[in-house]
Amino acid sequence: MFPDGEEPWVSDGTLYVICTPKLDGKDFVIKVDGTEVKPKDAFLNGDGVFVIWVDATGLSAGEHKVSVTAEGIPDGEASFTVK
């Protein structure tokens, strides 16, 4: 689900999740700490990767987990830190 070396990160209150371009056009579910969240935006960018933006302003400082699932694509889970 996540390309090698691409870890999610938070900047200016937004969680950025980089995913396989195979996600483009598919229904997917994204969860933060086990709770389904609605993306602020999701799109295939000019570099050929699928980007998901999630509002992270309500997350406390510390380590969190994000997971992305979609039919026909292996699930992905990764950790990220809010400072």
LOBALO-497803 format. One record per residue: residue number from 1; residue in three letters; z negated, x negated, y negated of N, C-alpha, C, O in turn. Coordinates in steps of 0.05 Angstrom, whole numbers. Example, Ala and Ser with C-alpha at 12.3 -4.5 7.8 and 13.67 -1.06 7.14 Angstrom:
// residues 2
[1, ALA, [-156, -264, 114], [-156, -246, 90], [-156, -264, 66], [-169, -285, 66]]
[2, SER, [-142, -257, 45], [-143, -273, 21], [-157, -258, -1], [-161, -268, -23]]
// end
This chain:
// residues 83
[1, MET, [0, -17, 24], [0, 0, 0], [0, -17, -25], [15, -12, -44]]
[2, PHE, [-17, -38, -25], [-19, -56, -48], [-3, -82, -42], [-8, -95, -22]]
[3, PRO, [15, -90, -60], [29, -115, -55], [10, -139, -55], [-11, -138, -68]]
[4, ASP, [17, -159, -39], [-1, -183, -37], [-7, -194, -65], [11, -198, -82]]
[5, GLY, [-32, -200, -69], [-41, -212, -94], [-45, -193, -117], [-54, -201, -138]]
[6, GLU, [-40, -167, -112], [-43, -147, -134], [-69, -133, -130], [-72, -115, -113]]
[7, GLU, [-89, -139, -146], [-115, -126, -145], [-117, -107, -169], [-107, -113, -191]]
[8, PRO, [-130, -84, -165], [-134, -66, -187], [-153, -78, -208], [-169, -95, -202]]
[9, TRP, [-150, -70, -233], [-167, -80, -254], [-171, -58, -275], [-156, -39, -277]]
[10, VAL, [-192, -62, -291], [-198, -44, -313], [-195, -58, -340], [-205, -81, -343]]
[11, SER, [-181, -45, -358], [-178, -56, -385], [-178, -32, -405], [-163, -13, -400]]
[12, ASP, [-193, -35, -426], [-194, -14, -447], [-198, 14, -436], [-185, 33, -445]]
[13, GLY, [-215, 17, -415], [-222, 43, -405], [-202, 55, -385], [-204, 78, -378]]
[14, THR, [-182, 39, -377], [-162, 49, -358], [-162, 31, -333], [-162, 6, -335]]
[15, LEU, [-163, 44, -309], [-160, 30, -284], [-130, 28, -278], [-116, 48, -278]]
[16, TYR, [-121, 4, -273], [-92, -1, -266], [-91, -8, -237], [-104, -27, -227]]
[17, VAL, [-75, 7, -222], [-71, 3, -193], [-41, -2, -188], [-25, 15, -194]]
[18, ILE, [-35, -25, -177], [-7, -33, -171], [-2, -27, -141], [-17, -36, -124]]
[19, CYS, [19, -11, -135], [24, -3, -108], [53, -9, -100], [69, -17, -116]]
[20, THR, [59, -6, -74], [86, -10, -64], [105, 10, -77], [98, 32, -83]]
[21, PRO, [130, 1, -83], [149, 19, -95], [156, 42, -76], [168, 62, -85]]
[22, LYS, [149, 40, -50], [155, 63, -32], [139, 88, -40], [146, 110, -30]]
[23, LEU, [119, 85, -57], [103, 108, -65], [118, 125, -85], [111, 149, -89]]
[24, ASP, [139, 114, -98], [154, 129, -118], [166, 154, -106], [180, 153, -86]]
[25, GLY, [161, 177, -118], [172, 202, -109], [156, 216, -87], [163, 238, -78]]
[26, LYS, [134, 203, -78], [117, 215, -57], [92, 227, -69], [83, 219, -90]]
[27, ASP, [82, 247, -55], [55, 258, -62], [35, 238, -52], [37, 227, -29]]
[28, PHE, [15, 232, -68], [-6, 213, -60], [-33, 223, -70], [-35, 240, -88]]
[29, VAL, [-54, 212, -58], [-81, 218, -66], [-94, 192, -73], [-93, 173, -58]]
[30, ILE, [-107, 191, -97], [-122, 168, -105], [-151, 176, -109], [-157, 196, -120]]
[31, LYS, [-169, 159, -97], [-197, 164, -99], [-211, 139, -111], [-204, 117, -105]]
[32, VAL, [-232, 145, -127], [-249, 123, -137], [-277, 129, -127], [-288, 151, -131]]
[33, ASP, [-288, 110, -112], [-314, 113, -100], [-316, 138, -83], [-336, 152, -83]]
[34, GLY, [-294, 145, -69], [-293, 167, -51], [-287, 194, -63], [-285, 214, -49]]
[35, THR, [-285, 195, -89], [-279, 221, -103], [-250, 221, -113], [-241, 202, -126]]
[36, GLU, [-236, 242, -106], [-208, 244, -115], [-206, 246, -145], [-222, 261, -157]]
[37, VAL, [-188, 232, -157], [-184, 232, -186], [-155, 238, -192], [-138, 233, -176]]
[38, LYS, [-151, 248, -216], [-123, 254, -225], [-114, 231, -242], [-127, 223, -261]]
[39, PRO, [-91, 219, -236], [-81, 197, -252], [-74, 206, -280], [-65, 228, -285]]
[40, LYS, [-77, 187, -300], [-68, 192, -327], [-37, 190, -327], [-24, 204, -342]]
[41, ASP, [-27, 172, -310], [2, 168, -307], [7, 154, -281], [-10, 140, -271]]
[42, ALA, [32, 156, -271], [40, 142, -247], [70, 139, -248], [84, 159, -252]]
[43, PHE, [81, 115, -245], [109, 110, -248], [118, 84, -235], [102, 67, -230]]
[44, LEU, [144, 82, -230], [157, 58, -221], [164, 42, -246], [179, 51, -263]]
[45, ASN, [152, 18, -248], [157, 2, -273], [182, -15, -271], [195, -16, -250]]
[46, GLY, [188, -29, -292], [212, -46, -293], [211, -70, -274], [232, -82, -268]]
[47, ASP, [187, -77, -264], [184, -99, -245], [188, -90, -216], [186, -106, -198]]
[48, GLY, [192, -64, -212], [197, -53, -186], [172, -47, -170], [173, -45, -145]]
[49, VAL, [149, -44, -183], [125, -36, -170], [116, -9, -181], [122, -2, -203]]
[50, PHE, [101, 6, -164], [91, 32, -172], [64, 28, -185], [46, 16, -172]]
[51, VAL, [60, 38, -209], [35, 34, -224], [21, 61, -227], [34, 81, -234]]
[52, ILE, [-5, 61, -222], [-22, 85, -226], [-42, 78, -247], [-56, 57, -245]]
[53, TRP, [-45, 95, -267], [-66, 92, -288], [-86, 114, -284], [-80, 137, -281]]
[54, VAL, [-112, 106, -284], [-134, 125, -280], [-154, 120, -303], [-160, 98, -310]]
[55, ASP, [-164, 142, -314], [-185, 141, -335], [-211, 129, -322], [-221, 140, -303]]
[56, ALA, [-220, 107, -332], [-244, 93, -321], [-267, 94, -341], [-287, 80, -337]]
[57, THR, [-265, 109, -362], [-286, 109, -383], [-313, 120, -372], [-333, 113, -383]]
[58, GLY, [-313, 136, -351], [-337, 147, -341], [-350, 130, -319], [-371, 137, -309]]
[59, LEU, [-338, 107, -312], [-349, 90, -291], [-370, 71, -302], [-367, 60, -324]]
[60, SER, [-392, 67, -287], [-413, 49, -295], [-404, 20, -290], [-385, 15, -275]]
[61, ALA, [-417, 2, -303], [-412, -27, -299], [-418, -33, -270], [-437, -23, -258]]
[62, GLY, [-402, -51, -259], [-407, -60, -231], [-382, -57, -214], [-360, -51, -224]]
[63, GLU, [-387, -60, -188], [-365, -59, -168], [-359, -31, -159], [-378, -15, -155]]
[64, HIS, [-334, -24, -157], [-325, 2, -148], [-302, -1, -128], [-291, -23, -125]]
[65, LYS, [-295, 21, -114], [-273, 20, -94], [-252, 41, -102], [-259, 63, -111]]
[66, VAL, [-227, 34, -98], [-205, 53, -103], [-189, 54, -77], [-185, 34, -63]]
[67, SER, [-180, 78, -69], [-163, 81, -46], [-139, 99, -53], [-141, 117, -70]]
[68, VAL, [-117, 93, -40], [-92, 108, -45], [-81, 115, -17], [-78, 98, 0]]
[69, THR, [-74, 140, -13], [-62, 149, 12], [-37, 166, 6], [-36, 180, -14]]
[70, ALA, [-18, 163, 24], [7, 178, 22], [19, 179, 50], [17, 160, 65]]
[71, GLU, [31, 202, 56], [43, 205, 83], [65, 184, 87], [82, 181, 70]]
[72, GLY, [65, 171, 110], [85, 152, 117], [82, 124, 107], [98, 106, 112]]
[73, ILE, [60, 119, 92], [54, 93, 81], [26, 85, 89], [8, 102, 86]]
[74, PRO, [21, 61, 99], [-6, 53, 106], [-25, 56, 82], [-18, 49, 60]]
[75, ASP, [-49, 67, 87], [-69, 70, 66], [-77, 44, 54], [-75, 23, 67]]
[76, GLY, [-86, 45, 29], [-95, 21, 16], [-123, 25, 4], [-128, 47, -7]]
[77, GLU, [-140, 5, 6], [-166, 6, -7], [-172, -21, -19], [-167, -42, -6]]
[78, ALA, [-183, -21, -43], [-189, -46, -56], [-214, -42, -74], [-221, -20, -82]]
[79, SER, [-227, -64, -80], [-250, -64, -98], [-241, -73, -126], [-221, -88, -129]]
[80, PHE, [-255, -64, -146], [-251, -73, -173], [-278, -73, -188], [-296, -59, -179]]
[81, THR, [-280, -87, -210], [-304, -89, -225], [-301, -79, -253], [-281, -85, -266]]
[82, VAL, [-320, -63, -261], [-322, -53, -289], [-342, -70, -303], [-365, -73, -293]]
[83, LYS, [-335, -82, -325], [-353, -100, -340], [-368, -85, -361], [-384, -96, -375]]
// end
